[in-house]
């Protein structure tokens, strides 16, 4: 016989810090021009859709994944130009790999450090694992605060220092000179790693990957979501063989499904199509920047991703007005004080971007 209410049972059983959290929110998007989640707006051309459908239809869904992951690892190694002496592992999206890095670092007193504002999952993942999270604010131009960051690294000796490269939601690539000093500072400690999260690599002018082998205390995390496969949920982590071997020990078995793996292999065989799409989005990003620069009352920040951060006089009013006109973007003002009155605009197709600019100007 039940003697306690369900609410009391939850309170007596579940962690208080979890009960105090808010779940990761995804905005309902049906019926909107969806420009809130940095997705690639392009579908595969019809012939490739048919070819992919036929290929997926032949996958043995009745079996657990076998060598599919090994084939994806090999194909991604070729696609990225994985440096000699480095290894690559897969995750169910980069979110899983962020979690696994936290798991391997769960030692008493361990901390994870990241610039803020940044990707919210760094902090959430750390706190859910009982790790201390150290947030170091960016400058008002969204650049790394070199003095504050180096001081925090020396004082806290973090197990992981996250560098989103480019950053989310600010979309900029941090000053390479400061980045190298951060890498050197962590290297001098004799403990800890720097993880470069390159989720937006298809749109960026720089990558840490060419420097990976020379700095074995660094790792590079990527996802195929911005490549054009957000629905496939596949991320990958690259680093020195001995480091990846340790992280791989805590990876759940069969974490990448056979459909995900086969779709990834297909996409990599047609990488030229996805590069064509990325080139179109980079060109549209440049066009958007010019249109935003000609829009009074809007401050657009530099971008090396498929999104642009803008500051407007009243972000809540503009967000609501754009939504009323059928354009869904991301209102990020509440994420951090540095983002006051900021909106994040995903780069879409030419028609979507035109509609977005018209809605933005009407909503100022």
HELIX and SHEET records of a PDB file:
HELIX    1   1 UNK A    6  UNK A   13  1                                   8    
HELIX    2   2 UNK A   16  UNK A   19  1                                   4    
HELIX    3   3 UNK A   46  UNK A   57  1                                  12    
HELIX    4   4 UNK A   68  UNK A   80  1                                  13    
HELIX    5   5 UNK A   93  UNK A  104  1                                  12    
HELIX    6   6 UNK A  120  UNK A  128  1                                   9    
HELIX    7   7 UNK A  146  UNK A  156  1                                  11    
HELIX    8   8 UNK A  176  UNK A  189  1                                  14    
HELIX    9   9 UNK A  201  UNK A  203  5                                   3    
HELIX   10  10 UNK A  209  UNK A  211  5                                   3    
HELIX   11  11 UNK A  225  UNK A  229  3                                   5    
HELIX   12  12 UNK A  241  UNK A  248  1                                   8    
HELIX   13  13 UNK A  258  UNK A  269  1                                  12    
HELIX   14  14 UNK A  271  UNK A  293  1                                  23    
HELIX   15  15 UNK A  315  UNK A  324  1                                  10    
HELIX   16  16 UNK A  333  UNK A  335  5                                   3    
HELIX   17  17 UNK A  337  UNK A  339  5                                   3    
HELIX   18  18 UNK A  350  UNK A  362  1                                  13    
SHEET    1   A 2 UNK A  33  UNK A  34  0                                        
SHEET    2   A 2 UNK A 327  UNK A 328  1                                        
SHEET    1   B 7 UNK A  86  UNK A  91  0                                        
SHEET    2   B 7 UNK A 235  UNK A 240 -1                                        
SHEET    3   B 7 UNK A 218  UNK A 223 -1                                        
SHEET    4   B 7 UNK A 193  UNK A 197  1                                        
SHEET    5   B 7 UNK A 160  UNK A 164  1                                        
SHEET    6   B 7 UNK A 111  UNK A 116  1                                        
SHEET    7   B 7 UNK A 132  UNK A 137  1                                        
SHEET    1   C 4 UNK A 299  UNK A 300  0                                        
SHEET    2   C 4 UNK A 307  UNK A 311 -1                                        
SHEET    3   C 4 UNK A 342  UNK A 346 -1                                        
SHEET    4   C 4 UNK A 330  UNK A 331 -1                                        
END                                                                             
